[in-house]
Amino acid sequence: MLDEIIRTVNSRQVTVLVTHWWEYFSNGIPNEIFIQRLHETAEYLASQDDIEVISFADLAKGGVELN
């Protein structure tokens, strides 16, 4: 999953990643592998100087400049 996210982010100006809390808890049981993948994704995005992660709320406010 992370490899595909990296390829996608590197090939586009804007990438939208959507996830839902219930995807991580099948029948109320934490999906530890999926949760770990989320953490890996967040760590990768945070470590990249040329990537800015924003929320939809920030985008809607118009405070984010897109090239």
N, C-alpha and C positions, 0 to 999 in steps of 0.2 A: 504494500500500500504506500509506504513512504517513497519508494522509488518512483512510483507513478505521480505522486504529488510533486516531487522534485522536478521531474520532466515537465509536468504541466506548468508549474510556476515559472520555470526557466524559459518556456516557449511562449508565454503570454504576458501582456502588459498588466492585466488584471485577472486574478483567479479568485473564485468564490468557493470556499470550503464550507459545507453545511454538515452539521452533525447534530444528533438529538440525544438527550440524556438516556432515553430508554434503550438506545442501541447498545449501551454498555451494561445493561442489567436484564438479561434474559430471565424471565420468570422470577425477578427479584434477586437473582444471583449475579454477582459481579463477573463480567467476562474479563478476566485479568489480562489475557493476551490482547484484546481489543483496547483496553485501558492503557496498556503499555505502548501500543502503537500510537495512541493519541498523545501520550507524553513524548514519544520520540519525534512526532510531527511538530509539536510545540517547541521542543528543544531545537530542532533544525531551523524552524522559522525564526526563532528568537536569536539564533547565532549568525544570521545572515545580515550583513550591513546594508545590503541593497534591497531588502524586503521590509515593507512596512505592513504590519497587521493592524487592521482597523475593524471596528464593529459596524453593523448596518446602521445603528443609531448615529454614529459619527458621520457616516456618509450621507444620511438623510438630512442632517443639520447643514450640510454644505461646507463644512470646515475642512474637507479633505480635497487637496488638489490632485487631480488625475492628469497625467501628461497628455 
